[in-house]
Amino acid sequence: QVQLVESGGGSVQPGGSLRLSCAASGSIFSRLTMGWYRQAPGSQRELVGTISTGGNTNYADSVKGRFTISRDNAKKMVYLQMNSLKPEDTAVYYCNTAAYSSVWWGQGTQVTVSS
């Protein structure tokens, strides 16, 4: 069983930065690939990026060069550093992982980019 809790969302002006955190429970965290997704109003949930157990990352083209995912296995934490934010980054951001035929999501944290 894995529980995920996101935090760090808020409102920011275009060009600003935010750092989202995802706190995970469960003894298998270090063996899980973790993902960040987002869902804007009226849109489908989309993948932002992933980080493997070894720290390898992949990003959606829309966020490459602006967003960085990292993890701290000792603290069971995953982070999403978002720089150069744009209005189109406005969405609810979710932490995600999957294992043993199960998928787990956090409750989401709102990010609003607006002047």
C-alpha positions as CSV (number, residue, x, y, z in Angstrom):
1,Q,0.0,0.0,0.0
2,V,1.3,3.5,-0.9
3,Q,-0.1,6.8,0.1
4,L,0.9,10.0,-1.6
5,V,0.4,13.6,-0.3
6,E,1.3,16.6,-2.5
7,S,2.0,20.1,-1.2
8,G,3.6,23.3,-2.3
9,G,1.0,24.6,-4.8
10,G,-0.1,28.2,-5.0
11,S,-0.4,31.2,-7.1
12,V,2.5,32.7,-9.0
13,Q,3.1,35.3,-11.7
14,P,4.4,34.3,-15.1
15,G,8.1,33.7,-15.0
16,G,8.0,32.7,-11.4
17,S,8.9,29.4,-9.7
18,L,7.3,26.9,-7.4
19,R,8.5,23.7,-5.8
20,L,6.0,20.9,-5.3
21,S,6.6,18.1,-2.9
22,C,5.1,14.6,-2.7
23,A,5.4,12.7,0.5
24,A,5.0,8.9,0.2
25,S,4.4,6.2,2.6
26,G,5.2,2.5,2.3
27,S,8.3,0.4,2.5
28,I,8.7,0.0,-1.3
29,F,9.2,3.6,-2.2
30,S,12.8,3.3,-3.2
31,R,11.8,0.6,-5.7
32,L,9.1,2.7,-7.4
33,T,9.2,4.9,-10.4
34,M,7.4,8.1,-9.5
35,G,5.5,10.4,-11.8
36,W,4.0,13.9,-11.8
37,Y,0.9,14.6,-13.8
38,R,-1.3,17.6,-14.2
39,Q,-4.9,18.3,-15.2
40,A,-6.1,21.7,-16.4
41,P,-9.8,22.6,-16.3
42,G,-11.6,21.0,-19.2
43,S,-8.5,18.9,-20.2
44,Q,-7.4,15.4,-19.7
45,R,-4.7,14.5,-17.1
46,E,-1.3,14.6,-18.8
47,L,2.1,13.3,-17.8
48,V,4.6,16.0,-16.7
49,G,7.5,13.7,-16.1
50,T,8.9,10.7,-14.3
51,I,11.8,9.7,-12.2
52,S,13.1,6.1,-11.9
53,T,14.5,4.4,-8.9
54,G,17.9,5.3,-10.1
55,G,17.1,8.9,-10.6
56,N,16.7,8.9,-14.4
57,T,14.2,11.5,-15.5
58,N,11.9,12.0,-18.5
59,Y,9.8,15.1,-19.2
60,A,7.0,16.1,-21.4
61,D,8.2,18.4,-24.2
62,S,6.1,21.2,-22.9
63,V,8.1,21.4,-19.6
64,K,11.6,20.3,-20.7
65,G,14.3,22.8,-19.6
66,R,11.9,24.4,-17.1
67,F,10.8,21.6,-14.7
68,T,13.1,19.3,-12.8
69,I,12.0,16.2,-10.9
70,S,14.1,14.8,-8.0
71,R,13.7,12.3,-5.2
72,D,15.0,11.6,-1.7
73,N,14.6,7.9,-1.0
74,A,15.6,8.3,2.6
75,K,12.8,10.8,3.2
76,K,10.4,9.1,0.8
77,M,9.9,12.4,-1.0
78,V,9.6,13.4,-4.7
79,Y,9.9,17.0,-5.8
80,L,8.9,19.0,-8.8
81,Q,10.9,22.2,-9.3
82,M,9.0,24.4,-11.7
83,N,10.8,27.5,-13.2
84,S,9.8,30.0,-15.8
85,L,6.2,29.2,-15.2
86,K,3.6,30.1,-17.9
87,P,-0.1,30.6,-17.7
88,E,-0.6,27.3,-19.5
89,D,1.1,25.5,-16.6
90,T,-2.0,26.3,-14.5
91,A,-3.4,23.0,-13.4
92,V,-3.9,20.6,-10.5
93,Y,-0.7,18.6,-10.1
94,Y,-0.7,15.0,-9.0
95,C,1.9,12.6,-7.7
96,N,1.6,9.1,-9.0
97,T,3.1,5.6,-8.9
98,A,2.2,2.1,-9.7
99,A,3.2,-1.4,-8.6
100,Y,1.7,-4.9,-8.3
101,S,-1.1,-4.0,-10.7
102,S,-2.1,-1.1,-8.5
103,V,-2.0,2.6,-9.2
104,W,-1.8,5.3,-6.6
105,W,-2.5,9.0,-6.8
106,G,-2.2,11.9,-4.4
107,Q,-5.1,14.3,-3.8
108,G,-3.5,17.0,-6.0
109,T,-2.2,20.5,-5.4
110,Q,-3.4,23.5,-7.4
111,V,-0.9,25.7,-9.3
112,T,-2.1,28.9,-10.8
113,V,0.1,31.1,-13.0
114,S,-1.5,34.5,-13.6
115,S,-0.5,38.1,-13.7
